[in-house]
Amino acid sequence: MSCFDTVTATYNPDDVKDRMVAVRVRYITIDPMLRVWISGAKTYLPALVPGSAIPGFGVGQVIKINDSSNRFNKP
C-alpha cells in the first residue's frame, strides 16, 4: 500500500486540484546499503523483494498548495 503516487510530468499549475500539493524535488538520497539489502545478504534489516518499498530520503520545495478551505493559504 502506498500513500503517494509518483509522477514525472511537466508542471502545470492548473493540474493541482483541490486538496493537492505540488512539490519540486530538490534532492533524493538512497542508502548505499541498498545493494546489500537487494542481494539478500544477512543484515540488521530484512532483504528487499521485488515490489517492496525502497528506503530513502528527499528534500522538496512546496510550489503550490490548493486548498479550497483556505486553511493553508492564509497570508
TALINWO-V199227 format. One record per residue. N is the residue number from 0. PSI is psi in degrees with one decimal (999 if undefined). OMEGA is omega as a letter, one per 40 degrees, with the letter a starting at -180 (999 if undefined). BURIAL is # if it has 16 or more other ideal C-beta (glycine too) atoms within 10 Angstrom, else .. Layout:
N;PSI;OMEGA;BURIAL
N;PSI;OMEGA;BURIAL
//
This chain:
0;138.6;a;.
1;145.4;i;.
2;-14.6;a;.
3;152.2;i;.
4;131.9;i;.
5;124.5;a;.
6;132.7;i;.
7;119.2;a;.
8;167.7;i;.
9;134.0;a;.
10;128.0;i;.
11;113.3;a;.
12;-29.7;a;.
13;-17.2;i;.
14;-13.0;a;.
15;97.5;a;.
16;176.5;a;.
17;138.6;a;.
18;29.9;i;.
19;156.1;i;.
20;135.3;i;.
21;128.5;a;#
22;129.2;i;.
23;117.4;a;.
24;126.5;i;.
25;-43.3;a;.
26;141.6;i;.
27;138.1;i;.
28;141.6;i;.
29;131.7;a;.
30;131.9;i;.
31;-20.7;i;.
32;-10.5;a;.
33;-39.0;i;.
34;-40.0;i;.
35;-42.7;i;.
36;-39.4;a;#
37;-33.2;a;.
38;-20.2;a;.
39;5.3;i;.
40;153.6;i;.
41;122.3;i;.
42;-176.0;i;.
43;-10.7;i;.
44;153.1;i;.
45;152.5;i;.
46;148.1;i;.
47;144.5;i;#
48;156.6;i;.
49;133.4;a;.
50;-9.1;i;.
51;162.9;i;.
52;143.6;i;.
53;124.1;i;.
54;141.4;i;.
55;175.2;a;.
56;160.0;i;.
57;162.7;i;.
58;130.2;a;.
59;164.9;i;.
60;122.4;i;.
61;122.1;a;.
62;-16.6;i;.
63;137.5;i;.
64;127.4;i;.
65;103.8;a;#
66;105.4;a;.
67;-20.8;i;.
68;-9.3;a;.
69;18.4;i;.
70;-35.4;a;.
71;-7.6;a;.
72;10.8;a;.
73;139.9;i;.
74;999;999;.
//
